Amino acid sequence: MAVNNEIERKYLVKDTSFLKENFISEKIIQGYLSVDPDRVVRIRVKGEKGFITIKGKSSDSGTTRLEWEKEIAVDEVLTLLPLCLPGVINKTRFLVPFQNQNFEVDIFYGENEGLVVAELELENENQAINKPDWLGEEVTQDSRYYNAYLTDNPYKNWK
C-alpha cells in the first residue's frame, strides 16, 4: 500500500442513537509497538484481517498526518501483540452513513469503557461536514482521544 496523508476529524458521541443507522460493525483489537508522537506504529486485528500501520506526526490542526498501512496475517498480529506496549485497545467500530458521508464510530471496552468517538475521513482539511444529531463536541486537536494515548492513559482514569 502507498503512503498517504490521512485527513480526519474526531468527535465525541452524545448518544447511541446512531446504532439504529449502522450498516457494518467490526471488532478491533490493537496494540502499539511505538507511541512516539513523531512515529506511531500499531498492529491490529480488524474483523478477520490483520494490519500493521505507521502514522507520522499530526499537523498543528490535528487533522492530517502521514499514514502507511499494510495487511498482514492475523496470526502475525497475534504473535506480535505480546511485544506491544501495555494497554491493548479493544473496541467495536460501526460504519454509520449520514448524508453521503461515512462516520466511523468506535465504542471502547475494557480500560476505556464508556468512551464513544466518531471519526470522519476527509478529502481536504476544509471540507464541509454534515453533522448528525448524535455527534457531540469536536476533539480533533485533543491528543487525549488518540488511541495511542489511551493505551497509557485509559479513559477510566480521567474522572
Backbone as ProteinMPNN parsed JSONL, in Angstrom:
{"seq_chain_A": "MAVNNEIERKYLVKDTSFLKENFISEKIIQGYLSVDPDRVVRIRVKGEKGFITIKGKSSDSGTTRLEWEKEIAVDEVLTLLPLCLPGVINKTRFLVPFQNQNFEVDIFYGENEGLVVAELELENENQAINKPDWLGEEVTQDSRYYNAYLTDNPYKNWK", "coords_chain_A": {"N_chain_A": [[0.85, -1.185, 0.0], [0.42, 2.265, -0.63], [2.003, 5.239, 0.724], [0.073, 7.577, 2.374], [-1.66, 10.701, 3.022], [-3.5, 10.98, 5.864], [-6.507, 12.431, 6.495], [-8.603, 13.584, 8.862], [-11.417, 14.209, 11.044], [-12.336, 14.306, 14.453], [-14.788, 13.388, 16.837], [-16.67, 13.519, 19.898], [-19.331, 11.351, 20.919], [-22.693, 11.921, 21.515], [-24.918, 10.293, 22.137], [-26.221, 6.936, 21.72], [-27.916, 6.704, 19.542], [-27.159, 6.432, 16.942], [-26.805, 3.759, 16.507], [-29.064, 2.595, 15.417], [-28.772, 3.203, 12.816], [-26.488, 2.032, 11.761], [-24.554, 0.131, 9.374], [-22.479, -1.667, 9.092], [-20.398, -3.449, 11.314], [-17.403, -4.012, 13.189], [-15.195, -5.887, 15.225], [-12.313, -4.693, 16.884], [-9.01, -5.171, 17.818], [-6.151, -3.761, 19.049], [-2.672, -3.015, 19.304], [0.278, -1.213, 20.344], [3.477, -0.748, 19.066], [5.14, 1.38, 19.085], [4.711, 4.584, 20.469], [5.68, 7.051, 20.017], [5.305, 10.463, 19.354], [6.164, 11.365, 16.865], [6.219, 9.128, 15.267], [4.086, 6.709, 15.194], [3.552, 3.292, 15.681], [1.462, 0.719, 14.958], [-0.293, -2.371, 15.488], [-2.991, -4.401, 14.415], [-5.99, -6.358, 14.724], [-8.683, -6.442, 12.725], [-11.851, -7.199, 12.389], [-11.705, -9.941, 10.384], [-9.137, -9.626, 9.496], [-5.626, -8.757, 9.537], [-3.38, -6.033, 10.345], [-0.584, -3.802, 9.93], [0.396, -0.6, 10.853], [1.834, 2.546, 10.259], [2.055, 5.754, 11.516], [2.632, 9.193, 11.02], [3.654, 12.338, 12.534], [1.07, 14.487, 13.73], [-0.545, 17.234, 12.054], [-0.59, 20.784, 12.895], [-3.284, 21.437, 13.21], [-4.297, 19.027, 13.881], [-5.648, 17.423, 12.13], [-4.384, 16.151, 9.962], [-2.057, 13.681, 8.967], [0.759, 11.671, 8.016], [0.283, 8.398, 6.766], [0.85, 4.937, 6.637], [-0.173, 1.767, 5.755], [-0.387, -1.754, 5.951], [-1.687, -4.88, 5.031], [-1.424, -7.746, 7.033], [-0.96, -11.165, 8.096], [-3.384, -12.473, 10.385], [-2.44, -14.228, 12.367], [0.189, -13.34, 12.564], [-0.161, -10.797, 13.689], [-1.208, -11.575, 16.179], [1.012, -12.902, 17.187], [2.782, -10.776, 17.463], [1.496, -9.091, 19.306], [2.173, -9.571, 22.122], [4.589, -8.203, 22.232], [3.931, -5.592, 22.252], [3.428, -2.33, 23.724], [2.092, -1.86, 27.064], [-1.493, -1.866, 27.477], [-3.58, -2.651, 25.531], [-5.924, -1.889, 23.007], [-9.391, -2.347, 22.865], [-12.258, -2.453, 20.936], [-15.406, -1.795, 19.286], [-16.116, -1.05, 15.987], [-18.331, 0.928, 14.218], [-19.653, 1.515, 11.058], [-21.19, 4.245, 9.958], [-23.531, 5.619, 7.919], [-24.252, 8.954, 6.829], [-25.853, 11.411, 5.218], [-24.352, 11.201, 2.648], [-21.828, 10.761, 3.728], [-19.483, 8.809, 5.607], [-19.301, 7.942, 8.792], [-17.007, 6.691, 11.185], [-17.623, 5.065, 13.995], [-16.481, 4.44, 17.163], [-16.897, 2.273, 19.835], [-15.596, 1.821, 22.902], [-14.043, -0.692, 25.007], [-13.156, -2.464, 28.052], [-10.409, -1.004, 29.681], [-11.053, 1.45, 28.643], [-13.741, 1.718, 28.677], [-16.914, 3.214, 28.199], [-16.166, 5.316, 26.637], [-16.953, 6.837, 23.6], [-16.333, 7.517, 20.34], [-16.384, 9.334, 17.288], [-15.143, 9.322, 13.985], [-14.342, 11.039, 10.971], [-13.238, 10.646, 7.798], [-11.636, 12.833, 5.549], [-11.468, 14.614, 2.376], [-10.043, 16.941, 2.166], [-8.669, 19.419, 4.433], [-10.473, 21.499, 4.793], [-12.972, 20.65, 4.135], [-16.508, 20.672, 4.008], [-18.739, 19.568, 6.565], [-21.478, 17.512, 7.266], [-23.377, 17.28, 10.088], [-24.662, 14.776, 12.139], [-27.35, 14.492, 14.588], [-26.51, 13.011, 16.809], [-23.847, 13.488, 17.059], [-21.252, 14.903, 18.961], [-19.126, 17.165, 20.746], [-16.277, 18.446, 18.996], [-13.114, 16.888, 18.963], [-10.749, 16.825, 17.654], [-8.235, 18.126, 17.858], [-7.413, 17.371, 20.353], [-5.204, 15.446, 21.871], [-5.63, 13.507, 23.778], [-7.6, 11.83, 22.955], [-6.509, 10.191, 21.069], [-5.914, 6.883, 20.079], [-3.424, 5.778, 20.7], [-2.631, 7.316, 22.894], [-4.557, 6.542, 24.727], [-3.76, 3.992, 25.434], [-1.856, 4.219, 27.438], [-3.001, 6.0, 29.145], [-5.746, 5.348, 30.179], [-9.266, 5.816, 29.6], [-10.916, 5.328, 31.804], [-9.49, 6.335, 33.943], [-9.649, 9.07, 33.786], [-11.594, 10.465, 35.171]], "CA_chain_A": [[0.0, 0.0, 0.0], [1.167, 3.519, -0.721], [1.972, 6.169, 1.847], [-0.961, 8.579, 2.131], [-1.998, 11.614, 4.096], [-4.798, 10.726, 6.48], [-7.146, 13.679, 6.921], [-9.834, 13.215, 9.557], [-11.858, 14.973, 12.205], [-12.761, 13.386, 15.506], [-15.847, 13.952, 17.67], [-17.328, 12.705, 20.9], [-20.679, 10.955, 20.521], [-23.604, 12.282, 22.614], [-25.79, 9.176, 22.494], [-26.052, 5.785, 20.833], [-28.996, 6.607, 18.554], [-26.555, 6.05, 15.664], [-26.838, 2.305, 16.359], [-30.17, 2.198, 14.544], [-28.396, 3.551, 11.447], [-25.244, 1.399, 11.298], [-24.719, -0.927, 8.395], [-21.386, -2.625, 9.263], [-19.615, -3.285, 12.547], [-16.284, -4.939, 13.294], [-14.391, -5.858, 16.442], [-10.925, -4.316, 16.648], [-8.037, -5.286, 18.905], [-4.912, -3.189, 18.537], [-1.593, -2.715, 20.223], [1.255, -0.246, 19.824], [4.901, -1.044, 19.202], [5.736, 2.687, 19.377], [3.755, 5.692, 20.589], [6.415, 8.296, 19.822], [4.428, 11.35, 18.577], [6.67, 11.532, 15.505], [6.044, 7.894, 14.518], [3.302, 5.708, 15.911], [3.493, 2.009, 14.975], [0.365, -0.045, 15.555], [-0.773, -3.588, 14.845], [-4.395, -4.606, 14.787], [-6.901, -7.297, 14.085], [-9.941, -5.739, 12.427], [-12.686, -8.234, 11.794], [-10.963, -11.165, 10.072], [-7.877, -9.253, 8.855], [-4.583, -8.157, 10.354], [-2.737, -4.871, 9.731], [0.436, -3.015, 10.598], [0.222, 0.783, 10.419], [2.767, 3.558, 10.76], [1.5, 7.096, 11.371], [3.556, 10.274, 11.332], [3.22, 13.392, 13.448], [-0.12, 15.222, 13.308], [-0.411, 18.653, 11.734], [-0.992, 21.67, 14.0], [-4.741, 21.368, 13.373], [-4.64, 17.684, 14.345], [-6.462, 16.712, 11.146], [-3.632, 15.491, 8.898], [-0.771, 13.058, 9.239], [1.187, 10.63, 7.109], [-0.131, 7.07, 7.203], [1.169, 3.784, 5.811], [-0.798, 0.583, 6.34], [-0.24, -2.957, 5.145], [-2.355, -6.054, 5.579], [-0.586, -8.879, 7.406], [-1.758, -12.286, 8.59], [-3.883, -12.337, 11.753], [-1.545, -14.923, 13.294], [1.354, -12.481, 12.787], [-0.577, -9.785, 14.674], [-1.317, -12.233, 17.483], [2.383, -13.178, 17.632], [3.416, -9.505, 17.822], [0.79, -8.411, 20.402], [2.91, -9.572, 23.393], [5.7, -7.247, 22.154], [3.386, -4.237, 22.304], [3.38, -1.601, 24.989], [0.872, -2.185, 27.815], [-2.692, -1.09, 27.174], [-4.206, -3.03, 24.265], [-7.228, -1.253, 22.755], [-10.496, -3.2, 22.423], [-13.4, -1.611, 20.572], [-16.208, -2.156, 18.118], [-16.261, 0.077, 15.06], [-19.552, 0.948, 13.424], [-19.621, 2.411, 9.906], [-22.521, 4.855, 10.009], [-23.735, 6.59, 6.839], [-25.07, 10.139, 7.1], [-25.814, 12.415, 4.149], [-23.22, 10.963, 1.747], [-20.588, 10.657, 4.492], [-19.43, 7.598, 6.418], [-18.645, 8.109, 10.078], [-16.536, 5.505, 11.874], [-17.911, 5.285, 15.414], [-15.837, 3.425, 17.994], [-17.307, 2.068, 21.218], [-14.446, 1.209, 23.558], [-14.275, -1.637, 26.093], [-12.025, -2.652, 28.965], [-9.914, 0.174, 30.39], [-11.613, 2.661, 28.018], [-15.204, 1.575, 28.71], [-17.64, 4.471, 28.356], [-15.736, 6.267, 25.61], [-17.509, 6.625, 22.266], [-15.738, 8.549, 19.494], [-16.66, 9.229, 15.854], [-14.156, 9.92, 13.083], [-14.771, 11.212, 9.596], [-12.116, 10.899, 6.897], [-11.935, 13.935, 4.639], [-10.634, 14.774, 1.178], [-9.159, 18.062, 2.477], [-8.898, 19.925, 5.789], [-11.553, 22.493, 4.825], [-14.19, 20.037, 3.626], [-17.724, 20.886, 4.81], [-19.216, 18.351, 7.217], [-22.864, 17.457, 7.722], [-23.299, 16.653, 11.406], [-25.883, 14.17, 12.677], [-27.718, 14.943, 15.933], [-25.798, 12.26, 17.843], [-22.451, 13.921, 17.093], [-21.001, 15.881, 20.009], [-18.001, 18.1, 20.68], [-15.115, 18.058, 18.205], [-11.911, 16.681, 19.778], [-9.674, 16.545, 16.702], [-6.95, 18.65, 18.327], [-7.157, 16.895, 21.712], [-4.46, 14.197, 21.729], [-6.11, 12.5, 24.741], [-8.52, 10.919, 22.268], [-5.768, 9.298, 20.176], [-5.847, 5.533, 20.635], [-2.09, 5.565, 21.272], [-2.647, 7.948, 24.213], [-5.443, 5.757, 25.587], [-3.098, 2.78, 25.918], [-1.12, 4.538, 28.66], [-3.862, 6.866, 29.961], [-7.097, 4.875, 29.844], [-10.414, 6.693, 29.855], [-11.458, 5.091, 33.168], [-8.712, 7.115, 34.915], [-9.813, 10.504, 33.532], [-12.603, 11.076, 36.048]], "C_chain_A": [[0.889, 1.24, 0.0], [1.068, 4.325, 0.575], [0.987, 7.275, 1.478], [-1.004, 9.581, 3.274], [-3.384, 11.251, 4.586], [-5.326, 12.076, 6.956], [-8.462, 13.288, 7.576], [-10.136, 14.183, 10.677], [-12.48, 13.986, 13.17], [-13.738, 14.105, 16.427], [-16.227, 12.975, 18.778], [-18.729, 12.401, 20.391], [-21.593, 11.16, 21.717], [-24.477, 11.126, 23.077], [-25.637, 8.073, 21.452], [-27.199, 5.628, 19.823], [-28.457, 6.237, 17.173], [-26.645, 4.543, 15.441], [-27.986, 1.834, 15.482], [-29.844, 2.453, 13.075], [-27.23, 2.733, 10.915], [-25.517, 0.314, 10.271], [-23.605, -1.962, 8.44], [-20.766, -2.38, 10.634], [-18.544, -4.362, 12.579], [-15.625, -4.772, 14.655], [-12.959, -5.511, 16.052], [-10.147, -4.515, 17.947], [-6.739, -4.732, 18.349], [-3.94, -2.887, 19.662], [-0.577, -1.822, 19.537], [2.673, -0.706, 20.121], [5.681, 0.23, 19.506], [4.62, 3.716, 19.461], [4.48, 7.04, 20.556], [5.552, 9.209, 18.95], [4.885, 11.558, 17.129], [6.458, 10.297, 14.641], [5.347, 6.848, 15.388], [3.265, 4.444, 15.056], [2.481, 1.133, 15.705], [0.166, -1.326, 14.769], [-2.204, -3.804, 15.29], [-4.997, -5.783, 14.056], [-8.212, -6.547, 13.952], [-10.82, -6.729, 11.685], [-11.87, -9.499, 11.618], [-9.6, -10.885, 9.449], [-6.907, -8.645, 9.847], [-3.906, -7.021, 9.601], [-1.581, -4.385, 10.593], [0.348, -1.618, 9.993], [1.293, 1.648, 11.054], [2.146, 4.913, 10.478], [2.542, 8.115, 11.787], [2.944, 11.263, 12.304], [2.006, 14.121, 12.865], [0.216, 16.669, 12.979], [-0.856, 19.485, 12.93], [-2.486, 21.613, 14.264], [-5.191, 20.016, 13.909], [-5.368, 16.851, 13.309], [-5.666, 15.841, 10.184], [-2.339, 14.883, 9.423], [-0.502, 11.964, 8.221], [0.758, 9.277, 7.653], [0.278, 6.037, 6.159], [0.584, 2.575, 6.502], [-0.648, -0.582, 5.381], [-0.975, -4.1, 5.82], [-1.318, -7.136, 5.854], [-1.496, -9.972, 7.951], [-2.176, -12.052, 10.046], [-2.962, -13.043, 12.736], [-0.257, -14.143, 13.532], [1.031, -11.379, 13.797], [-0.608, -10.407, 16.061], [0.057, -12.594, 18.051], [3.061, -11.902, 18.124], [2.76, -8.809, 19.018], [1.55, -8.449, 21.73], [4.112, -8.619, 23.405], [5.233, -5.802, 22.31], [3.493, -3.639, 23.701], [2.117, -1.996, 25.73], [-0.302, -1.322, 27.355], [-3.301, -1.391, 25.828], [-5.597, -2.405, 24.183], [-8.209, -2.306, 22.247], [-11.686, -2.301, 22.13], [-14.192, -2.274, 19.459], [-16.367, -0.909, 17.284], [-17.527, -0.119, 14.236], [-19.358, 1.935, 12.273], [-21.032, 2.949, 9.724], [-22.66, 5.89, 8.896], [-24.599, 7.76, 7.313], [-24.827, 11.152, 5.993], [-24.539, 12.333, 3.313], [-21.856, 11.002, 2.435], [-20.641, 9.34, 5.262], [-18.616, 7.86, 7.669], [-18.202, 6.739, 10.584], [-16.707, 5.786, 13.363], [-17.349, 4.116, 16.207], [-16.411, 3.434, 19.402], [-16.206, 1.251, 21.877], [-14.876, 0.323, 24.711], [-13.055, -1.678, 27.01], [-11.682, -1.371, 29.687], [-10.511, 1.479, 29.857], [-13.134, 2.604, 27.894], [-15.857, 2.926, 28.954], [-17.266, 5.515, 27.323], [-16.331, 5.859, 24.267], [-17.068, 7.81, 21.406], [-16.095, 8.271, 18.039], [-15.555, 9.936, 15.08], [-14.756, 10.01, 11.69], [-13.543, 11.526, 8.757], [-12.553, 11.893, 5.837], [-11.032, 13.916, 3.413], [-9.651, 15.926, 1.368], [-9.559, 18.633, 3.832], [-10.083, 20.875, 5.893], [-12.884, 21.949, 4.313], [-15.368, 20.296, 4.567], [-18.22, 19.541, 5.336], [-20.681, 18.514, 7.603], [-22.874, 16.66, 9.015], [-24.642, 16.078, 11.835], [-26.128, 14.638, 14.114], [-26.929, 14.256, 17.04], [-24.326, 12.659, 17.974], [-22.275, 15.033, 18.113], [-19.818, 16.781, 19.698], [-16.868, 17.565, 19.801], [-13.886, 17.979, 19.116], [-10.694, 16.374, 18.896], [-8.314, 16.965, 17.24], [-6.561, 18.155, 19.722], [-6.503, 15.504, 21.651], [-4.876, 13.13, 22.749], [-7.002, 11.464, 24.069], [-7.831, 10.073, 21.211], [-5.703, 7.931, 20.847], [-4.497, 5.26, 21.289], [-2.006, 6.172, 22.673], [-3.453, 7.094, 25.197], [-4.795, 4.485, 26.114], [-2.417, 3.022, 27.255], [-1.945, 5.361, 29.649], [-5.321, 6.508, 29.701], [-8.197, 5.813, 30.34], [-10.95, 6.532, 31.275], [-10.727, 5.917, 34.228], [-8.887, 8.618, 34.762], [-10.694, 11.183, 34.572], [-12.048, 11.476, 37.38]], "O_chain_A": [[1.98, 1.238, 0.571], [0.176, 4.116, 1.398], [1.065, 7.842, 0.388], [-0.458, 9.343, 4.351], [-4.336, 11.22, 3.807], [-4.667, 12.774, 7.727], [-9.339, 12.724, 6.922], [-9.257, 14.877, 11.19], [-13.065, 12.977, 12.774], [-13.55, 15.275, 16.758], [-16.12, 11.76, 18.614], [-19.253, 13.111, 19.533], [-21.324, 10.649, 22.804], [-24.748, 10.988, 24.27], [-24.992, 8.269, 20.422], [-27.422, 4.533, 19.309], [-29.217, 5.777, 16.32], [-26.571, 4.089, 14.299], [-27.89, 0.775, 14.862], [-30.554, 1.978, 12.189], [-26.998, 2.738, 9.706], [-26.562, -0.335, 10.29], [-23.764, -3.044, 7.876], [-20.626, -1.234, 11.061], [-18.735, -5.469, 12.075], [-15.511, -3.66, 15.172], [-12.453, -5.97, 15.028], [-10.57, -4.087, 19.021], [-6.271, -5.174, 17.3], [-4.317, -2.557, 20.786], [-0.569, -1.69, 18.313], [3.025, -1.01, 21.261], [6.753, 0.177, 20.109], [3.704, 3.727, 18.639], [3.946, 8.048, 21.018], [5.101, 8.773, 17.891], [4.073, 11.891, 16.265], [6.509, 10.39, 13.414], [5.978, 6.193, 16.218], [2.985, 4.505, 13.859], [2.619, 0.844, 16.893], [0.412, -1.383, 13.564], [-2.585, -3.437, 16.401], [-4.592, -6.152, 12.954], [-8.779, -6.078, 14.938], [-10.579, -7.057, 10.523], [-11.393, -10.072, 12.598], [-8.964, -11.801, 8.928], [-7.309, -8.089, 10.868], [-3.855, -7.031, 8.371], [-1.59, -4.533, 11.815], [0.239, -1.466, 8.776], [1.616, 1.501, 12.232], [1.753, 5.2, 9.347], [3.248, 7.931, 12.779], [1.852, 11.047, 12.83], [1.926, 14.342, 11.657], [1.138, 17.253, 13.548], [-1.435, 18.951, 13.876], [-2.918, 21.728, 15.411], [-6.334, 19.868, 14.342], [-5.682, 15.689, 13.567], [-6.211, 14.882, 9.638], [-1.624, 15.492, 10.219], [-1.429, 11.403, 7.637], [0.852, 9.028, 8.855], [0.081, 6.232, 4.959], [0.809, 2.366, 7.694], [-0.764, -0.427, 4.166], [-0.895, -4.268, 7.037], [-0.451, -7.411, 5.025], [-2.669, -9.726, 8.234], [-1.412, -11.5, 10.838], [-2.718, -12.527, 13.827], [0.34, -14.269, 14.601], [1.851, -11.064, 14.66], [-0.09, -9.826, 17.014], [0.242, -12.591, 19.268], [3.826, -11.936, 19.087], [3.414, -8.006, 19.684], [1.573, -7.433, 22.424], [4.603, -8.266, 24.477], [6.049, -4.897, 22.481], [3.628, -4.343, 24.702], [1.152, -2.427, 25.1], [-0.119, -0.192, 26.902], [-3.524, -0.471, 25.042], [-6.347, -2.394, 25.159], [-7.906, -3.059, 21.322], [-12.08, -1.487, 22.965], [-13.715, -3.187, 18.785], [-16.708, 0.158, 17.795], [-17.759, -1.174, 13.646], [-18.94, 3.072, 12.496], [-21.953, 2.208, 9.381], [-21.988, 6.921, 8.919], [-25.542, 7.587, 8.085], [-23.725, 11.683, 5.853], [-23.747, 13.274, 3.276], [-20.841, 11.252, 1.784], [-21.723, 8.82, 5.536], [-17.393, 7.984, 7.614], [-18.92, 5.75, 10.436], [-16.021, 6.64, 13.924], [-17.688, 2.959, 15.962], [-16.416, 4.463, 20.078], [-15.918, 0.129, 21.461], [-15.924, 0.538, 25.32], [-12.054, -1.006, 26.764], [-12.561, -0.717, 30.247], [-10.478, 2.5, 30.544], [-13.736, 3.342, 27.113], [-15.414, 3.693, 29.808], [-17.982, 6.502, 27.154], [-16.231, 4.706, 23.847], [-17.389, 8.96, 21.706], [-16.109, 7.119, 17.604], [-15.092, 11.008, 15.47], [-15.565, 9.175, 11.285], [-12.882, 12.543, 8.969], [-13.659, 11.825, 5.301], [-9.973, 13.288, 3.411], [-8.556, 15.907, 0.806], [-10.656, 18.367, 4.325], [-10.644, 21.04, 6.977], [-13.82, 22.715, 4.085], [-15.237, 20.154, 5.783], [-18.137, 18.519, 4.655], [-21.074, 19.522, 8.19], [-22.438, 15.51, 9.048], [-25.642, 16.794, 11.892], [-25.211, 15.124, 14.775], [-26.7, 14.846, 18.096], [-23.64, 12.216, 18.895], [-23.047, 15.991, 18.137], [-19.548, 17.11, 18.543], [-16.54, 16.38, 19.853], [-13.641, 18.872, 19.928], [-9.734, 15.744, 19.341], [-7.339, 16.229, 17.091], [-5.484, 18.49, 20.215], [-7.182, 14.507, 21.407], [-4.509, 11.965, 22.597], [-7.141, 10.346, 24.563], [-8.498, 9.305, 20.516], [-5.464, 7.838, 22.051], [-4.43, 4.587, 22.318], [-1.368, 5.593, 23.552], [-3.071, 6.946, 26.357], [-5.23, 3.95, 27.134], [-2.396, 2.139, 28.112], [-1.632, 5.414, 30.838], [-6.049, 7.277, 29.073], [-8.059, 6.497, 31.354], [-11.392, 7.508, 31.881], [-11.279, 6.174, 35.298], [-8.318, 9.376, 35.548], [-10.538, 12.379, 34.819], [-12.777, 12.002, 38.22]]}, "name": "protein", "num_of_chains": 1, "seq": "MAVNNEIERKYLVKDTSFLKENFISEKIIQGYLSVDPDRVVRIRVKGEKGFITIKGKSSDSGTTRLEWEKEIAVDEVLTLLPLCLPGVINKTRFLVPFQNQNFEVDIFYGENEGLVVAELELENENQAINKPDWLGEEVTQDSRYYNAYLTDNPYKNWK"}
